[in-house]
């Protein structure tokens, strides 16, 4: 029988929550901290000292010996440097444990060791981490001991953001300021801020660790670079929501416990579409905490997997021919007095504030579809987007039948006089109740879908940080709100009635940007043609998307709201090119290594066995035509593999000689990747011909079904 788990006691037990802070801080200190958290500003050093001592005491009581400024550099993962609480012993030789407000507020990691995209020279080492008060400190426990982790932002000595959190926080302030202008126009004077709310559904694969360690491609690239398909994949659709295997269930149980301790609201778990694929979904939180928590989710998934003899694969496409993994980013906007700006209510056709917000988001997504696409770009995601398993690379919006009809009415007639109702769903079974049916179905092929009171951005890659997509979403919506507020305030100043001004603006935005709405099959070839007719961008790869960051339009947007400077945008574009080139280079070198040391030797050994068999059978006077035919097929594929290997080695040499980052990235995308595909084809064919006993690595069937 499973042990009893008290979730209420477990939850946030390793987090220095606001409640714990209130218990441990003097009243006036806590009030000052809360004021700065809610309203911004700087915490006086004396106050920071009090907070630091309380935080340290709590951490030490729970076994902590070190602290770290936990930050998110442009590597896509988190970083930490551990410092002990110990100080000089006193006169009697007793060790003192100290942690000051200065140490809490500011850290100084070596900035030269992280990607900067040219913002900093290699010899310019100084960088700073700054405490993000809005995200609570927490304790991590592993083989290194218990570590107090302080969420921080990371910037260079000259002030440029070198992380993903700083721009996110800037974007949250921008969208809050502009959204407040909108709600003020509708009479809400109580709200002090508007907070982007986010919930990130995390997909992942689990494979047996021993089998994982036999695959250099999984170790170095995170995905299989070779592999013939298993006889069974996901054709029977029997894995999705299926019974969770006991070994996986034990893993999920431990994962939940660890996440709950860290204050992560892990709520939903299930098998995903592909064999060995699963999903975990949390409850919604403010965007910056959701970003921090998603990083913790990915880190914890990997850590817990090791305890169960498993390895967690977060790559977007670890196995060819079966569904890859994504991360659905559920986004909404809520005032601090409890109003969800994306809640349509029972009568969305009459909810003018909601319709204006919707119109602004339509405008934002249509105007900046290229940036939204870029925000979900990474090397692994290129294998998913547009590949009939994930949302297409073409950005569009799904509103559903009900809202789509409302938009059409407003565009065509100027008013939405009626509303499509859901009605009753009759089960046809006397013992089952009939129930209310939603007025709108869902569309899993849409990259940006309205799902009742939020938008689900379905394009984000499973291994990627959700900071970038949410930064972009906040920024583009802030711009649309700003322009709408400017228009309404100007027209009202000129004497136009507010209701009429709002009505006209909604109709204008929806008429102009209606092209972004698509409720059909996003996987179809017809949609590609239709999107082109509508003038929607179709950006097919990460390297093509990178350049959208530095268009005049993008620079104006991000600089207007202080989210990115031109230099910060240019640096990020450079990092994307470098990341792509380095990633594909690692994959290509891994393929060369595996082909040279494993696959080709295995095939050569098998041809000898076959040749000996042919000779033996013939000497025995029997028909050796089958053996000879097989020998010929293996030899043919072996020769093709050897030739493709040489072509890949040549392509790598050419790529390495290219100095320009952009040109190099595009060379890796085309000639190098083509050479990689050309090598994989004969090797995968050999896997289907060579005796399993001779084949040097676990097959797809072993990896995804023997878990």
VENRA-V652369 format. One record per residue. N is the residue number from 1. RES is the residue in three letters. PSI is psi in degrees with one decimal (999 if undefined). Layout:
N;RES;PSI / N;RES;PSI
This chain:
1;UNK;138.1 / 2;UNK;144.2 / 3;UNK;150.0 / 4;UNK;137.9 / 5;UNK;123.5 / 6;UNK;96.5 / 7;UNK;-36.5 / 8;UNK;-38.8 / 9;UNK;-37.6 / 10;UNK;-40.3 / 11;UNK;126.4 / 12;UNK;22.1 / 13;UNK;-21.3 / 14;UNK;18.3 / 15;UNK;134.4 / 16;UNK;77.7 / 17;UNK;171.7 / 18;UNK;-35.9 / 19;UNK;-43.0 / 20;UNK;-36.9 / 21;UNK;-42.8 / 22;UNK;-39.3 / 23;UNK;-34.8 / 24;UNK;-13.6 / 25;UNK;147.9 / 26;UNK;151.4 / 27;UNK;-47.8 / 28;UNK;-33.2 / 29;UNK;-45.6 / 30;UNK;-41.7 / 31;UNK;-39.5 / 32;UNK;-43.6 / 33;UNK;-46.5 / 34;UNK;-38.4 / 35;UNK;-45.0 / 36;UNK;-38.5 / 37;UNK;-44.3 / 38;UNK;-35.1 / 39;UNK;-10.6 / 40;UNK;-179.1 / 41;UNK;-177.2 / 42;UNK;143.4 / 43;UNK;124.0 / 44;UNK;145.4 / 45;UNK;-38.0 / 46;UNK;-40.5 / 47;UNK;-42.0 / 48;UNK;-35.0 / 49;UNK;-42.4 / 50;UNK;-44.3 / 51;UNK;-44.2 / 52;UNK;-43.1 / 53;UNK;-43.6 / 54;UNK;-41.5 / 55;UNK;-43.3 / 56;UNK;-45.2 / 57;UNK;-44.3 / 58;UNK;-44.1 / 59;UNK;-43.9 / 60;UNK;-38.8 / 61;UNK;-26.3 / 62;UNK;15.8 / 63;UNK;6.4 / 64;UNK;139.8 / 65;UNK;-20.4 / 66;UNK;163.8 / 67;UNK;160.4 / 68;UNK;146.7 / 69;UNK;108.6 / 70;UNK;115.7 / 71;UNK;174.0 / 72;UNK;83.2 / 73;UNK;-179.8 / 74;UNK;20.8 / 75;UNK;-17.3 / 76;UNK;-9.2 / 77;UNK;179.5 / 78;UNK;163.8 / 79;UNK;151.6 / 80;UNK;143.8 / 81;UNK;121.1 / 82;UNK;129.8 / 83;UNK;134.2 / 84;UNK;151.1 / 85;UNK;-13.5 / 86;UNK;147.3 / 87;UNK;-167.1 / 88;UNK;139.6 / 89;UNK;155.5 / 90;UNK;-174.8 / 91;UNK;-21.5 / 92;UNK;7.4 / 93;UNK;8.1 / 94;UNK;134.2 / 95;UNK;133.4 / 96;UNK;142.6 / 97;UNK;118.9 / 98;UNK;149.9 / 99;UNK;113.0 / 100;UNK;165.0 / 101;UNK;-35.9 / 102;UNK;-41.7 / 103;UNK;-33.1 / 104;UNK;-46.3 / 105;UNK;-40.0 / 106;UNK;136.7 / 107;UNK;171.6 / 108;UNK;79.6 / 109;UNK;167.2 / 110;UNK;105.5 / 111;UNK;-18.8 / 112;UNK;-14.8 / 113;UNK;5.3 / 114;UNK;154.9 / 115;UNK;134.1 / 116;UNK;-8.8 / 117;UNK;29.8 / 118;UNK;-3.0 / 119;UNK;-31.6 / 120;UNK;138.4 / 121;UNK;159.8 / 122;UNK;-36.0 / 123;UNK;-8.7 / 124;UNK;95.8 / 125;UNK;-22.6 / 126;UNK;134.6 / 127;UNK;166.2 / 128;UNK;144.8 / 129;UNK;139.5 / 130;UNK;131.4 / 131;UNK;125.6 / 132;UNK;98.3 / 133;UNK;-22.0 / 134;UNK;-9.1 / 135;UNK;122.4 / 136;UNK;147.9 / 137;UNK;155.3 / 138;UNK;167.4 / 139;UNK;130.9 / 140;UNK;135.5 / 141;UNK;121.6 / 142;UNK;-157.5 / 143;UNK;-24.2 / 144;UNK;-8.9 / 145;UNK;-158.2 / 146;UNK;126.3 / 147;UNK;129.2 / 148;UNK;117.7 / 149;UNK;123.9 / 150;UNK;109.6 / 151;UNK;130.5 / 152;UNK;162.1 / 153;UNK;163.7 / 154;UNK;123.8 / 155;UNK;163.6 / 156;UNK;171.9 / 157;UNK;-29.6 / 158;UNK;6.3 / 159;UNK;-6.2 / 160;UNK;144.9 / 161;UNK;126.2 / 162;UNK;18.6 / 163;UNK;-176.1 / 164;UNK;-19.7 / 165;UNK;-42.3 / 166;UNK;-51.9 / 167;UNK;-35.1 / 168;UNK;-48.4 / 169;UNK;-39.4 / 170;UNK;-43.3 / 171;UNK;-34.3 / 172;UNK;-40.7 / 173;UNK;-39.7 / 174;UNK;-49.6 / 175;UNK;-31.3 / 176;UNK;-48.1 / 177;UNK;-44.3 / 178;UNK;-35.1 / 179;UNK;-35.9 / 180;UNK;-37.2 / 181;UNK;-37.7 / 182;UNK;-49.8 / 183;UNK;-30.2 / 184;UNK;-40.2 / 185;UNK;-26.7 / 186;UNK;11.2 / 187;UNK;3.8 / 188;UNK;102.1 / 189;UNK;-4.2 / 190;UNK;-33.6 / 191;UNK;134.0 / 192;UNK;-22.4 / 193;UNK;164.0 / 194;UNK;127.5 / 195;UNK;125.6 / 196;UNK;126.7 / 197;UNK;133.4 / 198;UNK;140.0 / 199;UNK;123.3 / 200;UNK;113.5 / 201;UNK;124.6 / 202;UNK;117.3 / 203;UNK;150.4 / 204;UNK;162.2 / 205;UNK;149.8 / 206;UNK;129.5 / 207;UNK;158.7 / 208;UNK;132.3 / 209;UNK;-38.8 / 210;UNK;-39.5 / 211;UNK;-38.7 / 212;UNK;-43.7 / 213;UNK;-10.1 / 214;UNK;-0.1 / 215;UNK;102.4 / 216;UNK;-29.5 / 217;UNK;-39.9 / 218;UNK;-38.2 / 219;UNK;-48.3 / 220;UNK;-30.6 / 221;UNK;-14.1 / 222;UNK;-3.1 / 223;UNK;161.1 / 224;UNK;123.7 / 225;UNK;-15.2 / 226;UNK;160.1 / 227;UNK;119.1 / 228;UNK;147.9 / 229;UNK;147.9 / 230;UNK;157.7 / 231;UNK;-31.3 / 232;UNK;136.9 / 233;UNK;-110.4 / 234;UNK;21.2 / 235;UNK;-37.8 / 236;UNK;-6.3 / 237;UNK;37.4 / 238;UNK;-3.2 / 239;UNK;-37.4 / 240;UNK;122.4 / 241;UNK;15.6 / 242;UNK;174.5 / 243;UNK;130.4 / 244;UNK;125.8 / 245;UNK;151.3 / 246;UNK;-42.3 / 247;UNK;-40.9 / 248;UNK;-37.9 / 249;UNK;-41.2 / 250;UNK;-39.8 / 251;UNK;-47.9 / 252;UNK;-38.5 / 253;UNK;-49.0 / 254;UNK;-38.7 / 255;UNK;-47.1 / 256;UNK;-45.5 / 257;UNK;-46.5 / 258;UNK;-40.8 / 259;UNK;-40.6 / 260;UNK;-39.7 / 261;UNK;-35.1 / 262;UNK;6.4 / 263;UNK;13.0 / 264;UNK;125.8 / 265;UNK;59.3 / 266;UNK;121.9 / 267;UNK;-48.8 / 268;UNK;136.1 / 269;UNK;141.9 / 270;UNK;165.3 / 271;UNK;137.6 / 272;UNK;-168.7 / 273;UNK;-40.7 / 274;UNK;151.3 / 275;UNK;139.4 / 276;UNK;8.5 / 277;UNK;141.9 / 278;UNK;173.0 / 279;UNK;146.0 / 280;UNK;134.6 / 281;UNK;137.0 / 282;UNK;177.0 / 283;UNK;157.4 / 284;UNK;146.1 / 285;UNK;171.7 / 286;UNK;150.0 / 287;UNK;-45.4 / 288;UNK;-35.6 / 289;UNK;-38.2 / 290;UNK;-40.0 / 291;UNK;-48.5 / 292;UNK;-45.4 / 293;UNK;-36.2 / 294;UNK;-35.3 / 295;UNK;-41.2 / 296;UNK;-37.9 / 297;UNK;-49.6 / 298;UNK;-42.6 / 299;UNK;-43.4 / 300;UNK;-36.8 / 301;UNK;-44.4 / 302;UNK;-43.2 / 303;UNK;-47.4 / 304;UNK;-34.2 / 305;UNK;-40.6 / 306;UNK;-32.9 / 307;UNK;-23.7 / 308;UNK;15.8 / 309;UNK;27.2 / 310;UNK;166.5 / 311;UNK;131.9 / 312;UNK;125.6 / 313;UNK;118.6 / 314;UNK;-2.7 / 315;UNK;144.7 / 316;UNK;-23.2 / 317;UNK;70.6 / 318;UNK;-24.9 / 319;UNK;127.2 / 320;UNK;143.9 / 321;UNK;-8.6 / 322;UNK;162.5 / 323;UNK;138.2 / 324;UNK;-174.4 / 325;UNK;138.5 / 326;UNK;-168.1 / 327;UNK;106.6 / 328;UNK;119.1 / 329;UNK;103.0 / 330;UNK;118.8 / 331;UNK;134.5 / 332;UNK;175.4 / 333;UNK;125.8 / 334;UNK;136.2 / 335;UNK;160.0 / 336;UNK;-3.6 / 337;UNK;24.8 / 338;UNK;17.4 / 339;UNK;120.4 / 340;UNK;113.8 / 341;UNK;-13.8 / 342;UNK;13.3 / 343;UNK;112.7 / 344;UNK;-16.9 / 345;UNK;-172.6 / 346;UNK;-24.4 / 347;UNK;75.1 / 348;UNK;-26.8 / 349;UNK;-21.0 / 350;UNK;-2.2 / 351;UNK;89.8 / 352;UNK;-39.5 / 353;UNK;-45.7 / 354;UNK;-42.8 / 355;UNK;-36.7 / 356;UNK;-44.3 / 357;UNK;-43.9 / 358;UNK;-44.2 / 359;UNK;-40.1 / 360;UNK;-40.7 / 361;UNK;-38.0 / 362;UNK;-45.9 / 363;UNK;-43.6 / 364;UNK;-48.0 / 365;UNK;-39.6 / 366;UNK;-45.3 / 367;UNK;-36.9 / 368;UNK;37.5 / 369;UNK;-33.5 / 370;UNK;-41.9 / 371;UNK;-38.5 / 372;UNK;-41.2 / 373;UNK;-42.8 / 374;UNK;-36.8 / 375;UNK;-19.2 / 376;UNK;16.0 / 377;UNK;131.1 / 378;UNK;172.9 / 379;UNK;-46.0 / 380;UNK;-32.7 / 381;UNK;-19.3 / 382;UNK;-25.2 / 383;UNK;-14.1 / 384;UNK;-53.5 / 385;UNK;123.0 / 386;UNK;9.2 / 387;UNK;27.9 / 388;UNK;29.9 / 389;UNK;-12.6 / 390;UNK;169.0 / 391;UNK;148.4 / 392;UNK;163.2 / 393;UNK;-18.2 / 394;UNK;122.1 / 395;UNK;126.5 / 396;UNK;170.8 / 397;UNK;139.9 / 398;UNK;124.3 / 399;UNK;-19.9 / 400;UNK;164.5 / 401;UNK;-43.3 / 402;UNK;-54.9 / 403;UNK;-33.3 / 404;UNK;-40.3 / 405;UNK;-39.8 / 406;UNK;-45.8 / 407;UNK;-44.5 / 408;UNK;-41.9 / 409;UNK;-45.7 / 410;UNK;-39.3 / 411;UNK;-42.8 / 412;UNK;-36.3 / 413;UNK;-13.7 / 414;UNK;-5.8 / 415;UNK;152.7 / 416;UNK;93.8 / 417;UNK;-20.9 / 418;UNK;167.0 / 419;UNK;130.7 / 420;UNK;125.8 / 421;UNK;158.0 / 422;UNK;-40.7 / 423;UNK;-168.4 / 424;UNK;143.4 / 425;UNK;113.5 / 426;UNK;123.0 / 427;UNK;-25.4 / 428;UNK;7.6 / 429;UNK;125.4 / 430;UNK;-29.4 / 431;UNK;-3.6 / 432;UNK;138.7 / 433;UNK;146.8 / 434;UNK;150.1 / 435;UNK;162.2 / 436;UNK;130.7 / 437;UNK;136.0 / 438;UNK;147.9 / 439;UNK;-9.4 / 440;UNK;134.6 / 441;UNK;177.2 / 442;UNK;162.8 / 443;UNK;104.7 / 444;UNK;-8.1 / 445;UNK;-0.5 / 446;UNK;133.6 / 447;UNK;-24.3 / 448;UNK;94.2 / 449;UNK;136.2 / 450;UNK;128.4 / 451;UNK;47.2 / 452;UNK;-54.2 / 453;UNK;21.0 / 454;UNK;167.3 / 455;UNK;139.1 / 456;UNK;107.1 / 457;UNK;103.3 / 458;UNK;2.6 / 459;UNK;-16.2 / 460;UNK;139.1 / 461;UNK;151.0 / 462;UNK;-31.8 / 463;UNK;-6.9 / 464;UNK;154.1 / 465;UNK;143.7 / 466;UNK;4.1 / 467;UNK;-46.9 / 468;UNK;-50.6 / 469;UNK;-37.9 / 470;UNK;-32.6 / 471;UNK;-45.9 / 472;UNK;-45.1 / 473;UNK;-48.2 / 474;UNK;-42.4 / 475;UNK;-48.0 / 476;UNK;-34.1 / 477;UNK;-36.7 / 478;UNK;-43.1 / 479;UNK;-44.8 / 480;UNK;-42.3 / 481;UNK;-42.6 / 482;UNK;-47.4 / 483;UNK;-37.8 / 484;UNK;-45.2 / 485;UNK;-41.3 / 486;UNK;-46.4 / 487;UNK;-48.3 / 488;UNK;-43.2 / 489;UNK;-40.2 / 490;UNK;-44.6 / 491;UNK;-36.0 / 492;UNK;-36.8 / 493;UNK;-27.0 / 494;UNK;1.7 / 495;UNK;2.6 / 496;UNK;138.6 / 497;UNK;140.8 / 498;UNK;-46.9 / 499;UNK;-42.1 / 500;UNK;-42.0 / 501;UNK;-44.3 / 502;UNK;-46.0 / 503;UNK;-47.4 / 504;UNK;-38.8 / 505;UNK;-42.3 / 506;UNK;-47.6 / 507;UNK;-41.5 / 508;UNK;-49.9 / 509;UNK;-44.5 / 510;UNK;-37.0 / 511;UNK;-43.5 / 512;UNK;-30.4 / 513;UNK;15.7 / 514;UNK;-24.1 / 515;UNK;-21.3 / 516;UNK;-15.1 / 517;UNK;127.8 / 518;UNK;120.8 / 519;UNK;1.8 / 520;UNK;-158.3 / 521;UNK;105.9 / 522;UNK;-11.4 / 523;UNK;-12.0 / 524;UNK;150.6 / 525;UNK;-30.0 / 526;UNK;-36.3 / 527;UNK;-37.6 / 528;UNK;-44.6 / 529;UNK;-42.0 / 530;UNK;-41.4 / 531;UNK;-40.1 / 532;UNK;-40.2 / 533;UNK;-36.4 / 534;UNK;-14.0 / 535;UNK;20.5 / 536;UNK;139.2 / 537;UNK;144.5 / 538;UNK;87.3 / 539;UNK;111.7 / 540;UNK;-11.9 / 541;UNK;166.2 / 542;UNK;-42.9 / 543;UNK;-31.9 / 544;UNK;-31.3 / 545;UNK;-27.0 / 546;UNK;-39.7 / 547;UNK;-16.0 / 548;UNK;-19.5 / 549;UNK;-25.2 / 550;UNK;19.8 / 551;UNK;159.9 / 552;UNK;-39.0 / 553;UNK;-44.2 / 554;UNK;-43.1 / 555;UNK;-42.8 / 556;UNK;-44.7 / 557;UNK;-56.0 / 558;UNK;-35.0 / 559;UNK;-33.8 / 560;UNK;-39.1 / 561;UNK;10.0 / 562;UNK;27.7 / 563;UNK;-45.4 / 564;UNK;144.4 / 565;UNK;168.1 / 566;UNK;-43.4 / 567;UNK;-40.7 / 568;UNK;-36.8 / 569;UNK;-43.5 / 570;UNK;-38.0 / 571;UNK;-40.0 / 572;UNK;-37.1 / 573;UNK;-45.8 / 574;UNK;-43.1 / 575;UNK;-39.5 / 576;UNK;-44.0 / 577;UNK;-44.8 / 578;UNK;-43.2 / 579;UNK;-44.3 / 580;UNK;-49.5 / 581;UNK;-45.0 / 582;UNK;-39.4 / 583;UNK;-48.4 / 584;UNK;-34.6 / 585;UNK;-44.2 / 586;UNK;-44.8 / 587;UNK;-43.9 / 588;UNK;-44.3 / 589;UNK;-36.2 / 590;UNK;-42.2 / 591;UNK;-43.0 / 592;UNK;-45.1 / 593;UNK;-46.8 / 594;UNK;-39.0 / 595;UNK;-44.2 / 596;UNK;-42.0 / 597;UNK;-16.9 / 598;UNK;-62.3 / 599;UNK;-49.2 / 600;UNK;-45.4 / 601;UNK;-39.0 / 602;UNK;-42.3 / 603;UNK;-40.4 / 604;UNK;-45.0 / 605;UNK;-40.2 / 606;UNK;-36.0 / 607;UNK;-37.1 / 608;UNK;-43.9 / 609;UNK;-43.3 / 610;UNK;-43.2 / 611;UNK;-43.0 / 612;UNK;-37.8 / 613;UNK;-44.2 / 614;UNK;-48.1 / 615;UNK;-46.3 / 616;UNK;-43.1 / 617;UNK;-43.5 / 618;UNK;-42.5 / 619;UNK;-27.8 / 620;UNK;-3.6 / 621;UNK;14.1 / 622;UNK;170.6 / 623;UNK;118.4 / 624;UNK;21.4 / 625;UNK;-37.7 / 626;UNK;-47.0 / 627;UNK;-40.9 / 628;UNK;-40.0 / 629;UNK;-43.4 / 630;UNK;-41.7 / 631;UNK;-40.9 / 632;UNK;-42.0 / 633;UNK;-44.6 / 634;UNK;-43.2 / 635;UNK;-39.1 / 636;UNK;-46.9 / 637;UNK;-33.5 / 638;UNK;-43.8 / 639;UNK;-40.6 / 640;UNK;-40.0 / 641;UNK;-43.0 / 642;UNK;-41.1 / 643;UNK;-43.7 / 644;UNK;-35.5 / 645;UNK;-45.5 / 646;UNK;-38.7 / 647;UNK;-39.4 / 648;UNK;-42.7 / 649;UNK;-39.4 / 650;UNK;-42.8 / 651;UNK;-40.5 / 652;UNK;-42.5 / 653;UNK;-41.1 / 654;UNK;-42.5 / 655;UNK;-41.1 / 656;UNK;-26.3 / 657;UNK;-11.6 / 658;UNK;127.9 / 659;UNK;-38.2 / 660;UNK;127.8 / 661;UNK;-43.6 / 662;UNK;-48.1 / 663;UNK;-39.4 / 664;UNK;-43.6 / 665;UNK;-44.6 / 666;UNK;-33.0 / 667;UNK;-41.0 / 668;UNK;-35.9 / 669;UNK;-33.0 / 670;UNK;-80.0 / 671;UNK;-42.4 / 672;UNK;-48.2 / 673;UNK;-36.8 / 674;UNK;-41.1 / 675;UNK;-35.4 / 676;UNK;-44.1 / 677;UNK;-38.7 / 678;UNK;-32.5 / 679;UNK;-38.8 / 680;UNK;-37.4 / 681;UNK;-54.3 / 682;UNK;-31.6 / 683;UNK;-43.2 / 684;UNK;-35.0 / 685;UNK;-39.6 / 686;UNK;-37.2 / 687;UNK;-33.1 / 688;UNK;-10.8 / 689;UNK;-34.6 / 690;UNK;142.3 / 691;UNK;132.5 / 692;UNK;-34.6 / 693;UNK;-24.7 / 694;UNK;-25.9 / 695;UNK;132.4 / 696;UNK;-8.2 / 697;UNK;157.0 / 698;UNK;142.2 / 699;UNK;173.2 / 700;UNK;-44.4 / 701;UNK;-41.7 / 702;UNK;-38.2 / 703;UNK;-44.5 / 704;UNK;-12.1 / 705;UNK;-19.7 / 706;UNK;66.5 / 707;UNK;999
